[in-house]
Amino acid sequence: MHTHIIVCPFCENGHPVPTDFDSIHRCSCGACYKVCGNNAVENGVGDIAEQLWNEEELDFVRSIPVDFCNIVIEKDFDRLLALKQGADPNTIERFCKYDINNHLSLVWVKRLF
């Protein structure tokens, strides 16, 4: 069986394709990633930011127009998920808050400081 992985855009570590669309996953380099619908990318970034910064830090980050994180959005996640499901049809997927008509993105966020 061929194993499909996603690759961290910041350190190139490999991770299993996430199937829990409610969870935020963490790479060993400190980046976090989450699957979300293309129409909810901004919310997905906000969810991840809440994992990366405490409330006081978030208030500061939001108050000034300086970039404190790198964000990478992979819009081909639907294709990767289809490949994974085709390779392993016995996999039980968890699709909470998932609308089958909504195209999915994989959102990565990493702190710069």
N, C-alpha and C positions, 0 to 999 in steps of 0.2 A: 504494500500500500504506500502511495506517495503522500508524504506529509506536507501540508501547506502551512506556511508561516508568514507572518508579517515581519517587516524589518524596521527597527527604530531608525528614523531619519537623522537622529542626532549622534548615535554611536554604532549603528548597524548591528546591534544584537537582535537575534531572532526570537519571536514569541509565537505561541499558538494563536490561530485565528480566534478572536473573542466571539463567543456565542451568547454571552449574557449582555444584553443591550442596556441593562440598568447600571452595570458596574463600571467603575473607573479602574483601569489596570495601570500598574507601575512598572517601568523599566529600571534596571539596576543603575542606569546613568542618572536617574532622577526625573526623567520625562514621564508624563502620564498620558494615557490614551483612552478613548471611548468611542463606541459606535453610536452614531445618531443620524436621524433623518436630515437630508439636505436642508429642509426648511427649519431645522432646529440646531444648526451648527453653532449659532451664537449662544444658545442655552447650554450646549455641550461644552463650549469653551468656558462658560461661567461655572459649570459644575466642576470642571477640572481645576479651575483657578481656586475654588474653595478648598480643594484638597492640597494645593501647593502653598497657599498663604493662609496665615491666620487672619482673623477679622480686622485687626488693627493694620496689618500689612496691606490687606485688600483695600481698605479705605484710602491708604496712602497711594497705592498703585492707581486707583481710580481717580484720584484728585489731580494728578499731573500728567501732561501729555508726553510721556516718555515711555519707550518700550521696555518692559521688564520681563518679557517672555518671548520665546519663539513659538510660532504656531504653524503647523503643517497640516493641511487637509488633503486627504486622499479620497477622491471622488469615485474611484473605481471599486469601492468595497463590495458592491452588489455582485460584480463579476467574480471576485475572489471567493465570496461566500458560495456562489453557485458552483465553482470548481470544487470547493471543499465538500459540499453536500453531494456532488456527483461522485466524488472519490470514495466517500464513506456514507452510504445511504442509511446506515443504522445509527448514525449520530442523532442524539436527542438534542434539539436546539431549544433555547429558551428565548422567546420573542416578546418580552413584556414591553408594553407601550409601542409595539411595532405595527405599523400600517403597511400592508403588503404593497400598496400603491406608491409608497414614499421611497424614493431612491435614498440609499444610505451612503454616508461618508464615515471615514475613520479620521478622528481628530486627535492630533498630538499636540501637547503643550509642554514646554520646558522652561523653567525659571532661568533667568540670566544672572541673578544675584543670589 
